[in-house]
């Protein structure tokens, strides 16, 4: 049941935001990371974006 709901949610997000398969995979993978790994990734991205 939960997987079905999750799949439906991703389908809706993909449609609403015109996400392609790579976009969707990035989001799904990010959400599967544990908290500490998400924090590391966010710090890395923050450093990249602050350079702009």
N, C-alpha and C positions, 0 to 999 in steps of 0.2 A: 504493500500500500504506500509506504513512505517513498519508495523509489519511483513509483508511478506519479505521485504528487510532485516530487522533485523534478522529474522529467517534464511534466506539464509546466512547471514554473520556468524551467530553462527554455522550453519551447516558446512560452509567452514572452520572456525577456528577449529572446533571440529575434522574435518577430517585431516587437515594439522598438527595439534599438538597432535593428538591422545587423545583427551579429552574424559573422560567418563562423565556420567550424573552428578556426583558430581562436577567435575571440571567445567562443563558448568554452573551448578546452582550457584556455588561460584562466577564466573565471572558475570553472569547475575545479581545476587543480589547486588554485589559490584557496578555495573554500575547504579543501580537504587537508590543507596544511595545519599542523598544530600551531598554537598561539605563538610559541617562540620562533618558529620558522617564518610565520607571517611578519613578525616584528623585524626580523633580519631583512627580509625582502623589502619591507616598507622603508627601512633605514637606507638601504641601497638605492631604492628609487628616489627617495628624498634627496640624497646627495646628487644624483643625476639631474633632477629637476631644478635644484637650486643653482646649478651652474649656468642655466640658461638666462 
